[in-house]
Amino acid sequence: MRMLVIFIFLSLFGVKVSLAHEGERHIESQPPTLVEDASLLKAINAEYLATIKPIFRRACFDCHSTQTQYPWYHNIPGIKQWIDSDIKEARKHLDMTNDFPFQGHGSPQKDFEAIRKTIQQNTMPPFRYKMMHWDAGLTASEKEGVLKWIDDNQKKVQN
């Protein structure tokens, strides 16, 4: 039975899931484009820190920041490499380590668009992450709060 569980676990993690970002390509490790008004970004970041970061810390930081809380099975050979690869890929798409504006999409506007699309299409976290973390993801009220934050601030950073 134990071998069957290990086999199923490895099978789920062994298949590389690339559907999470649907082939979307992102600018790798480039700092975000600066919006002319630095005080505007500071104000958006202050709101992010107060209301949105706690949500993202719980639901997104394991993959989208350098503050990963690794699960007990991270040290199993093979699984460690898959997890590390997935986290590296996730940070390429969106890195929330240094607060707002994020890194990955190139501009705050594109960050907002990508996060909105992800929430609306319910594509995060990926299925294989949910298999081991059943409570992963955003609640309906968290989604509503994040979308409101995006709505309130996306207009401000549009060029």
CYANA upper distance limits for C-alpha pairs under 8 A (distance plus 0.5 A):
  1 MET  CA      5 VAL  CA      6.86
  2 ARG  CA      6 ILE  CA      6.76
  3 MET  CA      7 PHE  CA      6.48
  4 LEU  CA      8 ILE  CA      6.62
  5 VAL  CA      9 PHE  CA      6.53
  6 ILE  CA     10 LEU  CA      6.55
  7 PHE  CA     11 SER  CA      6.51
  8 ILE  CA     12 LEU  CA      6.70
  9 PHE  CA     13 PHE  CA      6.80
 10 LEU  CA     14 GLY  CA      6.00
 10 LEU  CA     79 ILE  CA      7.91
 11 SER  CA     15 VAL  CA      7.01
 12 LEU  CA    128 ARG  CA      6.94
 13 PHE  CA     79 ILE  CA      7.62
 13 PHE  CA     82 TRP  CA      7.53
 13 PHE  CA    128 ARG  CA      7.22
 14 GLY  CA     82 TRP  CA      8.09
 17 VAL  CA    126 PRO  CA      8.36
 18 SER  CA     22 GLU  CA      7.11
 18 SER  CA     23 GLY  CA      7.54
 19 LEU  CA     23 GLY  CA      7.59
 20 ALA  CA    123 THR  CA      6.36
 20 ALA  CA    124 MET  CA      7.30
 20 ALA  CA    125 PRO  CA      8.28
 20 ALA  CA    126 PRO  CA      6.34
 21 HIS  CA    123 THR  CA      8.33
 25 ARG  CA     93 HIS  CA      8.29
 26 HIS  CA     92 LYS  CA      7.46
 26 HIS  CA     93 HIS  CA      6.26
 26 HIS  CA    104 GLY  CA      6.67
 26 HIS  CA    105 HIS  CA      6.06
 26 HIS  CA    106 GLY  CA      8.42
 27 ILE  CA     92 LYS  CA      8.08
 27 ILE  CA     93 HIS  CA      8.33
 27 ILE  CA    104 GLY  CA      6.28
 27 ILE  CA    105 HIS  CA      6.33
 27 ILE  CA    106 GLY  CA      6.81
 28 GLU  CA     92 LYS  CA      6.16
 28 GLU  CA     93 HIS  CA      8.23
 28 GLU  CA    104 GLY  CA      6.65
 29 SER  CA     92 LYS  CA      7.11
 29 SER  CA    103 GLN  CA      7.28
 29 SER  CA    104 GLY  CA      6.61
 30 GLN  CA    103 GLN  CA      7.24
 30 GLN  CA    104 GLY  CA      7.13
 30 GLN  CA    106 GLY  CA      7.00
 31 PRO  CA    103 GLN  CA      6.28
 31 PRO  CA    104 GLY  CA      8.05
 31 PRO  CA    106 GLY  CA      6.97
 32 PRO  CA    101 PRO  CA      7.20
 32 PRO  CA    102 PHE  CA      7.35
 32 PRO  CA    103 GLN  CA      6.21
 32 PRO  CA    104 GLY  CA      7.87
 32 PRO  CA    105 HIS  CA      7.70
 32 PRO  CA    106 GLY  CA      4.89
 32 PRO  CA    107 SER  CA      5.25
 32 PRO  CA    108 PRO  CA      7.36
 33 THR  CA    106 GLY  CA      6.10
 33 THR  CA    107 SER  CA      5.22
 33 THR  CA    108 PRO  CA      7.88
 34 LEU  CA     38 ALA  CA      8.24
 34 LEU  CA    107 SER  CA      7.72
 35 VAL  CA     41 LEU  CA      7.89
 35 VAL  CA    157 VAL  CA      7.17
 37 ASP  CA     41 LEU  CA      7.48
 38 ALA  CA     42 LYS  CA      6.82
 39 SER  CA     43 ALA  CA      6.66
 40 LEU  CA     44 ILE  CA      6.75
 40 LEU  CA    156 LYS  CA      8.38
 41 LEU  CA     45 ASN  CA      6.46
 41 LEU  CA    100 PHE  CA      8.00
 41 LEU  CA    101 PRO  CA      7.63
 42 LYS  CA     46 ALA  CA      6.57
 43 ALA  CA     47 GLU  CA      6.95
 44 ILE  CA     48 TYR  CA      6.64
 44 ILE  CA    100 PHE  CA      7.90
 44 ILE  CA    153 ASN  CA      7.33
 45 ASN  CA     49 LEU  CA      6.53
 45 ASN  CA     99 ASP  CA      7.39
 45 ASN  CA    100 PHE  CA      5.58
 45 ASN  CA    101 PRO  CA      7.66
 46 ALA  CA     50 ALA  CA      6.80
 47 GLU  CA     51 THR  CA      6.51
 47 GLU  CA     52 ILE  CA      7.86
 48 TYR  CA     52 ILE  CA      5.27
 48 TYR  CA     53 LYS  CA      6.19
 48 TYR  CA     99 ASP  CA      8.30
 48 TYR  CA    100 PHE  CA      7.50
 48 TYR  CA    149 TRP  CA      8.42
 49 LEU  CA     53 LYS  CA      5.61
 49 LEU  CA     54 PRO  CA      8.00
 49 LEU  CA     99 ASP  CA      8.02
 50 ALA  CA     54 PRO  CA      8.15
 51 THR  CA     55 ILE  CA      8.03
 52 ILE  CA     56 PHE  CA      6.82
 52 ILE  CA    145 GLY  CA      8.13
 52 ILE  CA    146 VAL  CA      6.92
 52 ILE  CA    149 TRP  CA      8.30
 53 LYS  CA     57 ARG  CA      6.25
 53 LYS  CA     99 ASP  CA      8.36
 54 PRO  CA     58 ARG  CA      6.86
 55 ILE  CA     59 ALA  CA      6.69
 55 ILE  CA     60 CYS  CA      8.44
 55 ILE  CA    138 LEU  CA      8.24
 55 ILE  CA    142 GLU  CA      7.38
 56 PHE  CA     60 CYS  CA      5.34
 56 PHE  CA     61 PHE  CA      6.65
 57 ARG  CA     61 PHE  CA      5.37
 57 ARG  CA     62 ASP  CA      8.30
 59 ALA  CA    136 ALA  CA      6.60
 59 ALA  CA    137 GLY  CA      5.97
 59 ALA  CA    138 LEU  CA      6.98
 60 CYS  CA     64 HIS  CA      6.27
 60 CYS  CA     65 SER  CA      8.34
 60 CYS  CA    125 PRO  CA      8.39
 60 CYS  CA    137 GLY  CA      8.32
 61 PHE  CA     65 SER  CA      5.41
 61 PHE  CA     66 THR  CA      8.02
 61 PHE  CA     67 GLN  CA      6.76
 61 PHE  CA     68 THR  CA      6.71
 61 PHE  CA     96 MET  CA      7.68
 61 PHE  CA     97 THR  CA      8.39
 62 ASP  CA     66 THR  CA      8.23
 62 ASP  CA     67 GLN  CA      6.91
 62 ASP  CA     68 THR  CA      4.56
 62 ASP  CA     69 GLN  CA      6.24
 62 ASP  CA     70 TYR  CA      7.94
 62 ASP  CA     87 ILE  CA      8.29
 63 CYS  CA     68 THR  CA      6.91
 63 CYS  CA     86 ASP  CA      8.02
 63 CYS  CA     87 ILE  CA      5.25
 63 CYS  CA     88 LYS  CA      8.33
 63 CYS  CA     90 ALA  CA      6.33
 63 CYS  CA     91 ARG  CA      7.26
 64 HIS  CA     87 ILE  CA      7.45
 64 HIS  CA     90 ALA  CA      6.14
 64 HIS  CA     91 ARG  CA      5.47
 64 HIS  CA     94 LEU  CA      6.52
 64 HIS  CA     95 ASP  CA      5.44
 64 HIS  CA     96 MET  CA      6.26
 64 HIS  CA     97 THR  CA      7.83
 65 SER  CA     91 ARG  CA      7.04
 65 SER  CA     95 ASP  CA      5.86
 65 SER  CA     96 MET  CA      5.68
 65 SER  CA     97 THR  CA      5.00
 66 THR  CA     97 THR  CA      6.41
 67 GLN  CA     97 THR  CA      7.84
 70 TYR  CA     74 HIS  CA      6.62
 73 TYR  CA     79 ILE  CA      7.84
 73 TYR  CA     80 LYS  CA      8.22
 74 HIS  CA     79 ILE  CA      6.71
 74 HIS  CA     80 LYS  CA      5.30
 74 HIS  CA     83 ILE  CA      7.59
 75 ASN  CA     79 ILE  CA      7.82
 75 ASN  CA     80 LYS  CA      6.07
 76 ILE  CA     80 LYS  CA      6.38
 77 PRO  CA     81 GLN  CA      7.68
 78 GLY  CA     82 TRP  CA      6.96
 79 ILE  CA     83 ILE  CA      6.64
 80 LYS  CA     84 ASP  CA      6.53
 81 GLN  CA     85 SER  CA      6.48
 82 TRP  CA     86 ASP  CA      6.60
 83 ILE  CA     87 ILE  CA      6.65
 84 ASP  CA     88 LYS  CA      6.62
 85 SER  CA     89 GLU  CA      6.70
 86 ASP  CA     90 ALA  CA      6.57
 87 ILE  CA     91 ARG  CA      6.67
 88 LYS  CA     92 LYS  CA      6.91
 89 GLU  CA     93 HIS  CA      7.11
 90 ALA  CA     94 LEU  CA      6.74
 90 ALA  CA     95 ASP  CA      7.97
 91 ARG  CA     95 ASP  CA      5.08
 91 ARG  CA     96 MET  CA      8.47
 91 ARG  CA    104 GLY  CA      7.74
 92 LYS  CA    104 GLY  CA      6.12
 93 HIS  CA    104 GLY  CA      5.55
 93 HIS  CA    105 HIS  CA      7.18
 94 LEU  CA    102 PHE  CA      7.22
 94 LEU  CA    103 GLN  CA      6.30
 94 LEU  CA    104 GLY  CA      5.13
 94 LEU  CA    105 HIS  CA      7.25
 94 LEU  CA    111 ASP  CA      8.22
 95 ASP  CA    102 PHE  CA      6.36
 95 ASP  CA    103 GLN  CA      5.60
 95 ASP  CA    104 GLY  CA      6.62
 96 MET  CA    100 PHE  CA      7.73
 96 MET  CA    102 PHE  CA      5.79
 96 MET  CA    103 GLN  CA      7.36
 97 THR  CA    102 PHE  CA      8.12
 98 ASN  CA    102 PHE  CA      7.29
100 PHE  CA    108 PRO  CA      8.48
101 PRO  CA    107 SER  CA      8.11
101 PRO  CA    108 PRO  CA      6.20
102 PHE  CA    108 PRO  CA      7.55
102 PHE  CA    111 ASP  CA      7.53
103 GLN  CA    107 SER  CA      8.46
104 GLY  CA    111 ASP  CA      8.32
105 HIS  CA    110 LYS  CA      6.24
105 HIS  CA    111 ASP  CA      6.23
106 GLY  CA    110 LYS  CA      7.39
106 GLY  CA    111 ASP  CA      8.19
107 SER  CA    111 ASP  CA      6.80
108 PRO  CA    112 PHE  CA      6.68
108 PRO  CA    154 GLN  CA      8.47
108 PRO  CA    157 VAL  CA      7.47
109 GLN  CA    113 GLU  CA      6.79
109 GLN  CA    154 GLN  CA      6.72
109 GLN  CA    157 VAL  CA      6.74
109 GLN  CA    158 GLN  CA      6.83
110 LYS  CA    114 ALA  CA      6.54
111 ASP  CA    115 ILE  CA      6.62
112 PHE  CA    116 ARG  CA      6.52
112 PHE  CA    150 ILE  CA      6.48
112 PHE  CA    154 GLN  CA      6.99
113 GLU  CA    117 LYS  CA      6.63
114 ALA  CA    118 THR  CA      6.59
115 ILE  CA    119 ILE  CA      6.67
116 ARG  CA    120 GLN  CA      6.57
116 ARG  CA    147 LEU  CA      7.03
116 ARG  CA    150 ILE  CA      7.92
117 LYS  CA    121 GLN  CA      6.43
118 THR  CA    122 ASN  CA      6.16
118 THR  CA    123 THR  CA      5.92
118 THR  CA    124 MET  CA      6.92
119 ILE  CA    123 THR  CA      7.47
119 ILE  CA    124 MET  CA      7.88
119 ILE  CA    143 LYS  CA      7.22
124 MET  CA    137 GLY  CA      7.23
125 PRO  CA    129 TYR  CA      6.80
125 PRO  CA    130 LYS  CA      7.04
125 PRO  CA    136 ALA  CA      7.42
125 PRO  CA    137 GLY  CA      6.50
126 PRO  CA    130 LYS  CA      6.98
127 PHE  CA    131 MET  CA      6.77
128 ARG  CA    132 MET  CA      7.58
129 TYR  CA    133 HIS  CA      6.57
129 TYR  CA    136 ALA  CA      8.41
130 LYS  CA    134 TRP  CA      5.68
130 LYS  CA    135 ASP  CA      7.95
130 LYS  CA    136 ALA  CA      6.53
138 LEU  CA    142 GLU  CA      6.14
138 LEU  CA    143 LYS  CA      6.45
139 THR  CA    143 LYS  CA      6.67
140 ALA  CA    144 GLU  CA      6.70
141 SER  CA    145 GLY  CA      6.65
142 GLU  CA    146 VAL  CA      6.65
143 LYS  CA    147 LEU  CA      6.55
144 GLU  CA    148 LYS  CA      6.58
145 GLY  CA    149 TRP  CA      6.72
146 VAL  CA    150 ILE  CA      6.71
147 LEU  CA    151 ASP  CA      6.55
148 LYS  CA    152 ASP  CA      6.51
149 TRP  CA    153 ASN  CA      6.68
150 ILE  CA    154 GLN  CA      5.94
151 ASP  CA    155 LYS  CA      7.49
152 ASP  CA    156 LYS  CA      8.16
153 ASN  CA    157 VAL  CA      7.28
154 GLN  CA    158 GLN  CA      6.90
